[in-house]
Amino acid sequence: MRQIALTSVLLVFWLLAIVWGQGVRVTRPQIKLTAEQEIRACQKCHGNPDIYGFDVRGRKRSVYVDEKAFRKSVHGKLRCTDCHNDIDPTQLPHPRHTQKVECGRCHLERELPQAPGFKARIFKSYADSVHGEAIARGDPDAPRCADCHGHHNILPAKDPNSQVNRRNIPQTCSRCHSDAQLVEWHQIPKGETLFYYERSVHGQLLRKGMVKGSKSAPDKPPAVCTDCHGVHGIRPATDPHSKVARPQLPETCGQCHERIYKEWRRSVHGQAWAKGVKESPVCTDCHGEHVIRSPQDPTSLVHPQHIVATCSKCHENEVLQRRLGLPTLRLATYRTSFHGIMNRYGVTEVAHCASCHGAHDILPSTDPRSPIHPNNLPKTCGSCHPGIGEKVALGKIHFAGTRTESTIYWLIKVLYQLLIAGLIGFFSVYIALDIRNYLKGRPSHAVSPHHPNDPLSHEYVERFTLNERLQHLVLVISFTLLVISGLPLSFADSGWARWFLAFPGSAQLRGIIHRIGAVMLMALAVWHLLYLLTPRGREQLRHMMWTKKDFADIWQMIKCYLGLSDEKPKFGRFNWIEKLEYYAVVWGTTVMVLTGLALWFESQALTYLPLWVWHICRLIHSYEALLAFLTIIIWHLYHVHFKPGVFPMSWVWLTGKISLRHLQEEHPLEFEQLQQQGEREAKQKP
């Protein structure tokens, strides 16, 4: 019993001791540390650069605090527990997982004296932002205040070292928006934004340290992320109230580009946008979003070589054309024009869409303020073609050449197409019959193989003088230069033309070569006219005159080819083929020179000729060149190079001499006259 009583007494005393000890602990006053003591206590661990923790995704994160940076920050005079209020500095080490710092506890309650309610407004807009909504959903990757402003190194926005200073904002935003994993996990649009922004006109100006912006916004600093997307109230582009939503974009860009915004508002695009036409182009449709570049940058969407494609995205959209009544065939007519062809092959000086219609202040042609109004066209075109005449307004610039646009133009085009098809068909049939007769050994074939033992094959007479041969040589050279430099314009979409014009500077070189050939051809025309005034020239022209016998020779030749007769026609100095070629050259040269001068000196030509006539000149020049080219390579080259008995070529155009055998077979009447002349001369000799 005594032992039980003693044990009971000890147990009671032990319980009283426990209760007394707990009472002392509860009622013991807490130790209050000063701000300096708190910092020192925390720095014992967080002052170690190697200290780290793990985030909710298990990624290693440094929890090192640079004391010097903290002292210089805007929070340098605060206690650690002012932000980390769930930690007791007297009970260290603290739990491994601590609560997120809530900046709103102070910034919602502490207002700026000079702007009451300012901080509260910041947190209200942030809570409604795409970032705030992500936090409300419990997204661990959603950016909080510290992700943008910094953790322990927060500095005022005006400080160049601040994370939210204008110079540093692109890098701050890109830490998330250029993170490939975050972009993929959260399906964030526009990855690699920093990559594109740094190469944009805004990023380049920012990198250069320019306080003021570009020519279009000289009084504004270069735009950064927050200028377009907002600061705390960032909303997605799908939100109609977002600063980067399509309805708000013009005003957002207009914050800096005020003059351009005003011009756009009164343009056809701005007016359509004001009426609610959602397809009306806004700034980003033409300039892009993060990769906005200067018009002088070859990669810019509004560079002279790309602006046609940029405008065509809407103006060649068949759905928009039908729904909004947009004019059609604008791209097709531009691409086939000289401007369009040269622009396509790298010549940036030629006119493009903005050159005529304007860049931002685009107005319809019916508006007297529009640069394409008929009264303003001489001035607009005159910016590139000084002194251009007022007749440029008498016709369509985007001219398709349809029957409804111009019956005369369409008729000329059809007639040329029929003429070319008919002549090529005739040439082909004639050559086929000529080769057929040669293979059958018919005497109707003009030229037979020469035998080495034939004495007439080794006796030559002069057929062309040196003057005549030089004229022919100049014609060959000028024709070749004109063909190789002119046909690529008519067939600019063909593979061989693209290859010819694709070399750097080849488009400009093409124009130089074409003009050299043109000058040679015009000089040759003058030379030949002077030659025709000489006795030799008059004699040759007399032999070239067309007579009734030529028509009879043509009919006789047809009968020979059809096997109806074995007697071939007898030709004089020039047969009907040579006469046809001569008059074709005269006609072609006249047409090409006249139309070519109208195209070369268009400013002067449009002083006297209306634009629709100039279009006809261009059409005739193109088709006449094609006709001449096909005639030469099919008809002329066959008779002087590939004709059986002549191959590889007739040397008369170089030597000026023809064998008596060849003369006898091709020009028997001239051969007979030559024999008679020889006999008379022989009789006159003593």
C-alpha positions in Angstrom: 0.0 0.0 0.0 2.8 2.3 0.9 4.4 1.7 -2.5 1.2 2.4 -4.3 0.7 5.6 -2.4 4.2 6.7 -3.1 3.8 6.0 -6.8 0.6 7.9 -6.9 2.2 10.9 -5.2 5.1 10.9 -7.7 2.6 10.6 -10.7 0.7 13.6 -9.4 3.8 15.6 -9.0 4.9 14.6 -12.5 1.6 15.6 -14.0 1.7 18.9 -12.2 5.2 19.5 -13.5 4.1 18.9 -17.1 1.1 21.2 -16.7 3.2 23.9 -15.0 5.9 23.5 -17.8 3.3 23.8 -20.6 1.8 26.8 -18.9 5.1 28.5 -18.8 5.7 27.8 -22.5 2.4 29.2 -23.5 2.5 32.3 -21.5 6.2 32.9 -22.1 6.6 36.2 -24.0 7.7 35.8 -27.7 11.2 37.0 -28.6 10.9 40.0 -31.0 13.7 40.3 -33.6 14.7 43.5 -35.3 14.7 43.8 -39.1 18.5 43.4 -39.1 18.4 40.4 -36.9 15.7 38.8 -39.2 17.9 39.3 -42.2 20.9 37.9 -40.5 19.0 34.9 -39.3 17.6 34.2 -42.8 21.0 34.8 -44.5 22.6 32.0 -42.5 20.9 29.7 -45.0 19.7 31.8 -47.9 23.1 33.6 -48.2 24.6 30.4 -49.5 24.6 30.5 -53.4 24.3 26.7 -53.5 21.1 26.5 -51.6 18.1 25.3 -53.7 14.7 23.8 -53.5 12.1 22.2 -55.8 9.0 23.6 -57.4 5.7 21.8 -57.7 6.8 20.1 -60.9 10.0 18.8 -59.2 12.3 21.2 -61.0 15.4 22.4 -59.1 15.1 26.1 -58.2 17.7 28.3 -56.4 16.5 29.9 -53.2 19.6 32.0 -52.8 19.1 35.7 -51.8 21.7 38.2 -52.8 21.8 40.5 -49.7 23.4 43.4 -51.6 20.7 43.3 -54.3 18.0 43.1 -51.7 19.4 46.1 -49.8 19.3 48.1 -53.1 15.8 47.1 -54.0 12.6 49.0 -53.2 12.0 46.5 -50.4 15.4 46.9 -48.9 14.1 48.4 -45.6 11.5 45.7 -45.0 11.6 42.7 -42.8 11.7 39.3 -44.4 8.5 38.4 -42.5 6.7 41.4 -44.0 6.4 39.3 -47.1 7.0 35.8 -45.8 4.5 36.2 -42.9 4.0 32.4 -42.5 7.6 32.0 -41.2 8.7 32.5 -37.6 12.4 33.7 -37.6 12.8 32.4 -34.0 11.8 28.9 -35.1 14.4 28.0 -37.7 14.8 26.1 -39.8 11.3 26.8 -41.1 9.1 24.2 -42.9 10.4 23.0 -46.3 7.2 24.2 -48.1 6.1 27.8 -47.4 3.2 29.8 -48.6 3.4 32.0 -51.8 4.0 35.6 -51.1 0.9 37.7 -51.7 1.9 41.1 -52.8 -1.7 42.3 -52.7 -1.7 42.3 -48.9 0.3 45.5 -49.0 -0.3 46.9 -52.4 -4.1 46.7 -52.1 -4.0 48.5 -48.7 -1.2 51.0 -49.4 -2.1 53.6 -51.9 0.1 56.2 -53.5 -0.5 59.6 -51.9 -0.4 61.3 -55.3 -2.7 58.7 -56.9 -5.2 57.3 -54.5 -6.5 53.9 -55.4 -3.8 53.3 -58.0 -2.4 50.1 -56.5 -5.9 48.7 -56.0 -6.6 49.3 -59.7 -3.4 47.4 -60.6 -4.5 44.3 -58.8 -8.0 44.4 -60.0 -6.8 44.5 -63.7 -4.3 41.8 -63.0 -6.9 39.6 -61.4 -9.0 40.0 -64.6 -6.0 39.3 -66.9 -5.1 36.1 -68.6 -2.4 35.6 -66.0 -4.7 36.3 -63.1 -7.2 33.9 -64.4 -4.5 31.2 -64.7 -3.6 31.7 -61.0 -7.3 31.5 -60.1 -7.4 28.1 -61.8 -4.4 27.0 -59.8 -2.0 26.9 -62.6 1.5 26.5 -61.0 3.2 28.1 -64.1 1.1 31.3 -64.1 3.3 34.4 -63.7 3.0 36.2 -60.4 4.3 39.6 -59.5 7.8 38.4 -58.7 8.1 36.6 -62.0 8.0 40.0 -63.8 9.2 42.5 -61.1 11.8 40.2 -59.5 11.9 38.5 -56.1 14.4 40.2 -53.8 15.9 42.5 -56.4 12.8 44.6 -57.2 13.8 48.0 -58.7 11.8 51.0 -59.9 10.7 50.7 -63.6 12.9 53.7 -64.4 16.0 52.0 -63.2 17.9 50.5 -66.2 18.5 47.3 -64.2 14.9 46.8 -63.4 13.2 43.7 -65.0 10.3 45.9 -65.9 12.4 48.7 -67.4 11.4 49.3 -71.1 14.8 48.0 -72.3 14.4 44.7 -70.4 10.6 44.0 -70.8 11.1 41.8 -74.0 13.6 39.6 -72.2 11.3 39.5 -69.1 8.2 38.4 -71.0 10.2 36.0 -73.2 11.3 33.9 -70.1 7.9 32.3 -70.4 6.7 33.0 -73.9 9.9 31.7 -75.5 10.0 28.7 -73.2 9.3 25.7 -75.5 7.9 23.5 -72.7 5.6 26.2 -71.3 4.4 27.1 -74.8 3.6 23.5 -75.6 2.0 22.7 -72.2 -0.3 25.7 -72.2 -0.7 26.0 -75.9 0.5 29.6 -75.9 0.4 31.0 -79.4 3.3 32.8 -81.0 6.3 30.9 -79.6 9.8 32.4 -80.0 8.4 35.9 -79.8 11.7 37.4 -78.6 13.4 35.9 -81.6 11.0 37.7 -84.0 10.7 40.9 -81.9 14.5 41.4 -81.8 14.6 41.3 -85.6 11.7 43.7 -86.0 12.0 47.4 -86.5 10.9 47.9 -82.9 13.4 45.5 -81.5 16.2 47.0 -83.6 15.5 50.5 -82.4 15.4 49.3 -78.8 18.7 47.5 -79.2 20.3 50.6 -80.6 19.2 52.5 -77.5 17.1 55.1 -79.4 14.9 57.1 -77.0 12.7 58.1 -79.9 11.2 55.9 -82.5 11.1 55.6 -86.2 10.1 58.2 -88.9 6.5 57.1 -88.6 6.5 57.7 -84.8 9.4 60.1 -84.1 8.2 61.3 -80.7 7.6 57.9 -79.2 10.1 55.3 -77.9 10.2 51.9 -79.6 7.3 49.7 -78.7 7.8 46.9 -76.3 5.4 44.1 -75.2 3.5 46.1 -72.7 2.8 48.9 -75.1 0.7 46.6 -77.3 -0.5 43.9 -74.9 -1.0 46.0 -71.8 0.8 46.0 -68.4 -1.2 44.2 -65.8 -4.5 43.8 -67.6 -3.3 41.6 -70.4 -6.1 39.8 -72.2 -5.9 37.2 -75.1 -6.4 38.4 -78.6 -9.7 36.5 -78.7 -11.1 38.8 -76.1 -12.9 41.8 -77.9 -11.6 44.1 -75.2 -8.0 43.1 -75.5 -5.6 45.7 -76.8 -4.4 43.3 -79.5 -7.9 42.1 -80.4 -8.6 42.8 -84.1 -11.2 45.6 -83.4 -8.7 47.3 -81.1 -5.5 46.9 -83.1 -5.6 50.2 -85.1 -6.1 52.2 -81.9 -3.3 50.3 -80.1 -0.8 51.0 -83.0 -2.2 54.5 -83.2 -0.9 55.2 -79.7 2.5 55.7 -81.3 1.7 56.1 -85.0 -0.9 58.8 -84.7 -0.4 60.4 -88.2 -0.6 57.0 -89.9 -3.7 56.0 -87.8 -5.5 59.2 -89.0 -4.6 58.5 -92.6 -5.8 54.9 -92.3 -9.1 56.0 -90.7 -10.0 58.1 -93.7 -8.9 55.4 -96.2 -11.1 52.9 -97.9 -9.8 50.3 -95.4 -10.5 52.5 -92.4 -14.0 53.5 -93.6 -14.9 49.8 -94.2 -13.5 49.0 -90.7 -15.7 51.7 -89.2 -18.7 50.2 -90.9 -18.1 46.9 -89.3 -16.5 45.0 -92.3 -14.4 42.6 -90.2 -12.3 41.5 -93.2 -11.0 45.1 -93.6 -7.2 45.0 -93.2 -5.7 46.4 -90.0 -2.1 47.1 -89.2 -0.9 43.5 -88.6 -2.5 42.2 -91.8 0.1 44.1 -93.8 3.0 44.6 -91.4 2.8 41.4 -89.4 2.8 41.1 -85.6 6.0 40.5 -83.7 8.2 40.5 -86.9 7.3 44.0 -88.1 10.1 45.2 -90.3 11.0 48.4 -92.2 9.8 48.6 -95.8 13.5 48.8 -96.8 14.1 45.4 -95.2 14.0 42.7 -98.0 12.2 40.4 -95.6 9.5 42.8 -94.7 5.9 42.1 -95.8 5.7 45.7 -97.2 9.0 45.6 -99.0 8.5 46.6 -102.7 9.1 43.0 -103.8 6.6 41.5 -101.3 3.9 44.2 -101.1 2.1 42.9 -104.2 1.7 39.5 -102.5 0.6 41.2 -99.3 -2.1 43.2 -101.0 -3.2 40.2 -103.0 -4.0 38.2 -99.9 -7.3 40.1 -99.8 -7.7 41.5 -103.3 -7.2 38.1 -105.0 -9.5 36.4 -102.6 -12.5 35.3 -104.7 -14.8 35.1 -101.7 -14.0 38.7 -100.7 -14.2 39.9 -104.3 -17.8 38.5 -104.6 -19.0 39.6 -101.2 -17.5 43.0 -101.0 -17.5 43.8 -104.7 -13.8 44.2 -105.0 -12.4 44.7 -108.6 -10.9 41.5 -110.2 -7.8 40.8 -112.3 -5.7 43.3 -110.5 -2.9 40.9 -109.8 -3.0 39.3 -113.2 -2.9 42.6 -115.1 0.0 43.9 -112.9 2.0 40.7 -113.3 1.9 40.9 -117.1 2.8 44.6 -117.1 6.4 45.8 -117.3 6.2 47.0 -113.7 5.0 43.6 -112.5 7.6 41.6 -114.5 10.5 43.7 -113.3 9.2 43.7 -109.7 9.0 40.0 -109.8 12.7 39.7 -110.9 14.1 42.0 -108.2 13.9 45.5 -109.6 12.5 47.4 -106.6 12.4 50.8 -108.3 9.4 50.0 -110.5 5.9 50.8 -109.3 4.0 48.5 -107.0 0.6 48.8 -105.3 1.6 51.4 -102.8 3.4 53.5 -105.4 0.2 54.4 -107.1 -2.6 53.8 -104.5 -0.7 55.0 -101.4 0.3 53.1 -98.3 -2.1 54.0 -95.5 -4.3 56.7 -97.1 -5.7 54.6 -99.9 -8.8 56.2 -101.5 -11.0 55.1 -104.4 -10.3 56.5 -107.8 -13.6 58.5 -107.7 -12.2 60.5 -104.7 -10.6 63.8 -105.9 -7.9 63.3 -103.1 -6.9 59.9 -104.4 -3.6 59.7 -106.3 -5.3 57.5 -108.9 -8.1 60.0 -109.6 -7.9 60.8 -113.3 -7.0 64.4 -112.5 -4.1 63.2 -110.3 -2.7 60.4 -112.5 -0.2 62.6 -114.4 1.3 63.7 -111.1 1.3 60.2 -109.7 2.8 58.6 -112.7 5.1 61.6 -113.1 6.8 60.8 -109.9 8.6 58.0 -111.8 8.0 59.2 -115.4 8.7 63.0 -115.3 6.8 65.0 -117.8 4.3 62.3 -118.6 1.3 63.6 -120.6 -2.3 64.0 -119.4 -3.4 61.3 -121.9 -2.3 58.7 -119.3 -5.8 59.2 -117.8 -7.5 58.1 -121.0 -7.5 54.4 -120.5 -7.2 51.8 -117.8 -4.0 51.1 -115.9 -5.1 47.6 -114.9 -5.9 46.7 -118.6 -6.9 43.1 -119.2 -7.5 43.5 -123.0 -10.9 41.8 -123.0 -13.5 42.4 -125.6 -15.6 44.5 -123.3 -12.7 46.7 -122.3 -11.5 47.5 -125.8 -12.9 46.0 -129.0 -10.0 47.3 -131.1 -7.4 45.9 -128.8 -9.2 42.5 -128.7 -9.6 42.4 -132.5 -5.9 43.2 -133.1 -4.9 40.5 -130.7 -7.2 37.9 -132.4 -5.9 38.9 -135.9 -2.3 38.6 -134.8 -3.0 35.2 -133.3 -4.7 34.0 -136.5 -1.9 35.4 -138.6 0.8 33.7 -136.6 -1.0 30.4 -136.5 -1.7 30.6 -140.3 1.9 31.5 -141.2 3.5 28.9 -139.0 1.1 26.4 -140.5 2.0 27.5 -144.0 5.7 27.4 -143.3 5.4 23.9 -141.8 3.5 22.5 -144.8 5.8 24.1 -147.3 8.9 22.8 -145.6 7.4 19.3 -145.3 6.6 19.3 -149.0 10.0 20.6 -150.0 11.8 17.9 -148.0 9.4 15.3 -149.4 10.2 16.3 -153.0 13.9 16.2 -152.2 13.6 12.7 -150.8 11.7 11.6 -153.9 14.4 13.1 -156.2 11.9 15.3 -158.1 13.4 18.0 -160.3 11.1 20.5 -158.7 13.4 20.7 -155.7 15.3 23.9 -155.9 18.8 22.8 -155.0 20.5 19.5 -155.9 23.7 18.2 -154.4 26.8 19.6 -156.1 29.3 17.2 -157.6 33.0 17.8 -157.1 33.7 17.4 -160.8 31.1 20.0 -161.7 33.0 23.0 -163.1 30.1 25.4 -162.4 30.2 24.5 -158.7 33.7 26.0 -158.5 33.0 29.2 -160.4 31.6 32.1 -158.4 30.1 35.5 -159.1 29.4 38.4 -156.7 25.8 38.5 -155.5 26.1 40.9 -152.5 28.5 43.8 -152.1 30.4 44.5 -148.9 27.9 47.2 -148.1 25.0 44.8 -148.4 26.7 42.1 -146.3 27.5 44.6 -143.6 23.8 45.7 -143.5 22.8 42.0 -143.2 25.4 41.5 -140.4 24.1 44.5 -138.4 20.5 43.2 -138.9 21.5 39.7 -137.6 23.2 41.2 -134.5 20.4 43.7 -133.7 17.8 41.0 -134.2 19.6 38.6 -131.9 20.0 41.3 -129.2 16.3 42.3 -129.4 15.1 38.7 -129.3 17.2 37.5 -126.3 16.3 40.7 -124.3 12.7 41.1 -125.5 11.1 37.7 -125.5 11.7 37.1 -121.7 9.2 40.0 -121.1 6.5 38.3 -123.3 7.1 34.9 -121.7 8.1 36.0 -118.1 6.5 32.9 -116.5 8.3 30.4 -118.6 11.2 28.4 -117.2 13.8 29.7 -119.6 12.7 33.3 -119.0 12.9 32.9 -115.2 16.4 31.4 -115.6 17.4 34.4 -117.8 16.1 37.0 -115.4 16.9 35.4 -112.1 20.6 36.4 -112.1 21.3 39.5 -110.0 21.2 42.6 -112.2 20.0 40.6 -115.3 16.7 42.5 -115.4 18.5 45.9 -115.7 21.0 44.4 -118.1 18.1 43.1 -120.2 16.9 46.7 -120.7 20.3 47.9 -121.7 20.8 45.1 -124.2 17.3 45.8 -125.7 18.0 49.4 -126.2 21.4 48.7 -127.8 19.7 46.4 -130.3 16.9 49.0 -130.9 19.5 51.7 -131.6 21.3 49.4 -134.0 18.1 48.5 -135.8 17.1 52.2 -136.2 20.5 53.1 -137.4 20.3 50.2 -139.9 17.0 51.5 -141.2 18.5 55.0 -141.9 21.6 53.3 -143.5 19.4 51.2 -145.8 17.3 54.2 -146.8 20.5 56.0 -147.8 21.7 52.9 -149.6 18.5 52.8 -151.7 19.4 56.2 -153.0 22.5 54.9 -154.6 22.5 53.3 -158.2 23.2 49.9 -156.8 20.4 50.3 -154.2 17.9 51.5 -156.8 18.8 48.5 -159.0 18.3 46.0 -156.1 15.0 47.6 -155.2 13.8 47.3 -158.8 14.5 43.6 -158.7 12.6 43.4 -155.4 9.4 44.9 -156.8 6.5 42.4 -156.8 5.2 41.5 -160.2 2.5 39.2 -161.7 5.1 36.6 -162.4 5.7 36.1 -158.7 2.1 35.0 -158.3 2.5 32.6 -161.2 5.7 31.3 -159.7 3.9 30.5 -156.5 1.2 28.6 -158.3 3.7 26.7 -160.4 5.7 25.8 -157.2 2.5 24.5 -155.6 1.8 22.3 -158.6 5.4 20.9 -158.5 5.0 20.1 -154.8 1.7 18.4 -155.4 3.1 16.3 -158.2 1.0 18.0 -160.9 4.1 19.3 -162.8 7.8 18.5 -163.0 8.7 21.9 -164.3 9.9 24.2 -161.6 9.4 28.0 -161.9 12.3 30.0 -163.2 13.3 32.8 -160.9 15.1 36.0 -161.7 17.5 37.8 -159.3 15.2 37.4 -156.4 12.5 34.7 -156.1 9.1 35.2 -154.4 10.5 33.8 -151.1 13.3 36.3 -150.9 10.9 39.2 -151.8 8.5 38.1 -149.2 11.3 38.1 -146.6 12.5 41.5 -147.6 9.1 43.2 -147.4 8.5 41.3 -144.1 11.7 42.8 -142.7 10.7 46.3 -143.9 7.2 46.1 -142.5 8.4 44.5 -139.2 11.2 47.1 -138.8 8.8 50.0 -139.3 6.2 48.6 -136.9 8.8 47.6 -134.2 10.5 51.0 -134.4 7.3 53.1 -134.2 5.8 51.0 -131.4 9.1 50.6 -129.6 9.7 54.4 -129.5 6.2 54.8 -127.9 7.2 52.2 -125.2 10.6 53.6 -124.7 9.6 57.2 -124.4 6.2 56.7 -122.8 6.1 60.1 -121.1 6.3 61.9 -124.4 4.1 59.4 -126.2 1.3 59.9 -123.7 1.4 63.6 -124.4 -0.2 62.8 -127.7 -1.5 59.3 -127.5 -4.2 58.1 -125.1 -3.3 55.3 -122.7 -5.5 52.8 -124.6 -3.5 53.4 -127.8 -0.3 52.9 -125.8 -1.6 49.5 -124.7 -2.2 48.7 -128.4 1.4 49.7 -129.2 2.6 47.3 -126.5 0.4 44.5 -127.9 1.6 45.0 -131.5 5.2 45.3 -130.4 5.0 42.0 -128.5 3.1 40.0 -131.2 5.2 41.5 -134.1 8.4 40.4 -132.3 7.0 36.9 -131.8 6.0 36.7 -135.5 9.5 37.9 -136.6 11.2 35.4 -134.3 9.1 32.4 -135.5 9.5 33.5 -139.2 13.3 33.6 -138.9 13.9 30.4 -137.0 11.4 28.3 -139.0 11.3 29.9 -142.5 14.5 31.8 -143.0 16.9 29.5 -141.2 15.5 26.5 -143.2 16.2 28.2 -146.6 19.7 29.4 -145.7 20.9 26.7 -143.3 18.9 23.5 -143.2 17.6 23.1 -146.7 18.9 19.9 -148.4 21.8 20.9 -150.6 22.5 24.0 -148.6 23.3 22.5 -145.1 25.1 23.6 -143.0 24.5 27.0 -144.5 24.8 29.2 -147.6 28.0 31.1 -147.3 26.8 33.9 -149.6 25.9 36.1 -146.6 29.6 36.1 -145.5 31.5 35.9 -148.8 29.0 37.7 -151.0 29.6 35.1 -153.7 27.4 32.4 -155.2 28.5 29.5 -157.4 27.3 29.4 -161.0 25.7 26.0 -160.4 23.7 27.4 -157.5 22.8 30.5 -159.5 21.7 28.3 -162.4 19.4 26.2 -160.2 17.9 28.9 -158.0 18.0 31.9 -160.3 18.0 30.5 -163.9 16.8 33.8 -165.4 19.7 35.7 -163.8 22.0 33.0 -164.9 20.8 33.3 -168.5 21.2 37.1 -168.4 24.7 36.6 -167.0 25.6 34.2 -169.9 24.2 36.6 -172.5 26.1 39.5 -170.9 29.3 37.3 -171.1 28.7 36.5 -174.7 28.2 40.1 -175.6 31.4 41.1 -173.8 33.2 38.3 -175.6 32.0 39.5 -179.0 33.1 43.0 -178.2 36.6 41.9 -177.5 39.0 42.2 -180.5 
